[in-house]
């Protein structure tokens, strides 16, 4: 069953509000309310991402990370992430050639 992306976005917004409230009212380092709100945001984000993709074929530019800092990227399943990272690294090297040392395009006149 596909969820309307607007409903999923509203749920995500509410989860973010609850996380902010729990964080501002934290009662110690391992407050269960903050942890619960944290996972609520993660779940709501995944639902939004799924609903958005199902409705539009689009995704957000955001990734979820686990406690170890590893991305919860779908590409990890097929080991395509290594190929993608290598491709992106090569593209980054090519893009660097188009900019001078000050970060602007080489063909831009200096003032």
KAURUR-V146811 format. One line per field, one symbol per residue. ss: DSSP state (a for helix, b for strand, c for the rest). phi: phi as a letter, one per 20 degrees, with the letter a starting at -180 (. if undefined). burial: + if it has 16 or more other C-alpha atoms within 10 Angstrom, else -. Layout:
BEGIN
ss->???
phi->???
burial->???
END
This chain:
BEGIN
ss->ccccaaaaaaaaaaaaaaaaaaaacccccccaaaaaaaaaaaaaaaaaaaaaaaaaccccccccbcccccbccaaaaacaaaaaaaaaaaaaaaaaccbcccccbcccccc
phi->.eefffffffffffffffffffffdgdofdfffffffgffffffffffgfffffecmdceedcecefenefeeffgfdlefffffffffffffffffecefeneffeffed
burial->----+--++-++--++-++--++---------++--++-+++++++++++++-----------------------------------------------------------
END
